[in-house]
Amino acid sequence: MARESKAERPVKKNEFEIRFASGQAQKGWTDLRATNRNALADAWDFLTRTPLHVTPANYRLKGQLGLVTRGQATHERWQHKPTLHGDARIWFYVVDQIVYLEQVHTHHPNATK
């Protein structure tokens, strides 16, 4: 009997793909999924459809935190709050149709306090 594996949700042509840009982001995503699954599912929907849409829960970071350099390229760093009143934060940047999760925090990161 073959081992069962989970089918991943397919991405529509007009949606963004989500990838991990760091091991910390992958671990943080797993931790956040364990503690706040519904909010993370909503964050997934938002980030695959409208990651560059400015809202009270999704916006560019400012100052020194506002840019991230990967390889030879510099990108705008965004922050997404899975819940408006919670402490969890997702830091990401976008290249073409890919959302790169750079950092995922279950609690408010010290850098933005």
C-alpha positions in Angstrom: 0.0 0.0 0.0 1.4 3.4 -1.0 1.8 6.0 1.6 -0.9 8.7 1.6 0.3 12.2 0.8 -1.6 15.5 1.0 -2.7 17.2 -2.2 -1.7 20.9 -2.3 -4.2 23.5 -3.3 -3.5 24.5 -6.9 -2.8 28.2 -7.6 -5.0 29.9 -10.2 -3.2 31.7 -13.0 -4.0 35.1 -11.5 -3.0 34.1 -7.9 0.4 34.3 -6.3 2.4 31.3 -5.2 3.7 31.2 -1.6 7.3 30.0 -0.9 9.5 30.0 2.2 12.5 32.3 2.0 14.0 30.9 5.2 14.0 28.1 7.6 12.7 30.4 10.4 9.7 31.3 8.2 8.9 27.6 7.6 9.2 26.8 11.4 7.2 29.9 12.3 4.5 29.0 9.8 4.2 25.5 11.3 4.0 27.0 14.8 1.4 29.6 13.7 -0.6 26.8 12.0 -0.7 24.9 15.3 -1.9 27.9 17.3 -4.0 29.9 14.9 -5.1 27.7 12.0 -8.2 29.6 10.9 -6.4 33.0 10.8 -3.5 31.4 8.9 -5.9 30.0 6.3 -7.4 33.4 5.9 -3.8 34.9 5.6 -3.1 32.3 2.9 -6.1 33.4 0.9 -5.2 37.0 1.2 -1.5 36.5 0.3 -2.3 34.3 -2.7 -4.8 36.8 -4.1 -3.8 40.4 -3.0 -0.5 40.5 -1.2 0.3 44.0 -2.3 -3.1 45.5 -1.2 -2.6 47.9 1.7 -5.0 47.3 4.6 -4.8 47.8 8.4 -3.5 44.2 8.5 -1.2 44.3 5.5 1.3 47.1 4.7 4.9 47.9 3.9 7.3 48.1 6.7 9.1 51.4 7.2 12.6 52.6 7.8 15.5 50.1 7.9 13.0 47.3 8.0 11.3 48.4 4.8 13.7 46.7 2.5 15.2 43.2 2.2 18.1 42.2 0.0 18.2 38.7 -1.5 21.1 38.0 -3.8 21.7 41.1 -5.9 18.1 42.4 -5.7 16.4 44.6 -3.1 12.7 44.2 -2.4 10.1 46.0 -0.4 9.4 44.1 2.9 5.7 43.8 3.8 4.0 42.8 7.1 0.8 40.9 7.3 -1.1 40.5 10.6 -3.1 37.3 10.5 -5.4 38.8 13.2 -5.9 42.5 13.8 -5.7 42.1 17.6 -3.1 39.4 17.9 0.6 39.5 18.0 1.4 37.2 15.1 3.2 38.7 12.1 4.3 37.5 8.7 7.1 39.4 6.9 7.3 38.8 3.2 8.4 40.2 -0.1 7.0 39.7 -3.6 8.9 38.8 -6.8 6.7 38.5 -9.9 3.9 36.2 -8.9 5.7 34.7 -5.9 5.2 35.7 -2.3 8.4 34.8 -0.3 7.7 34.4 3.4 10.8 35.8 5.0 9.9 35.6 8.7 6.8 34.3 10.5 6.4 35.2 14.1 3.8 33.8 16.5 4.4 36.9 18.7 5.1 40.5 17.9 8.7 40.7 16.7 11.0 42.9 18.8 12.3 44.8 15.8 8.9 46.5 15.3 8.1 47.2 19.0 
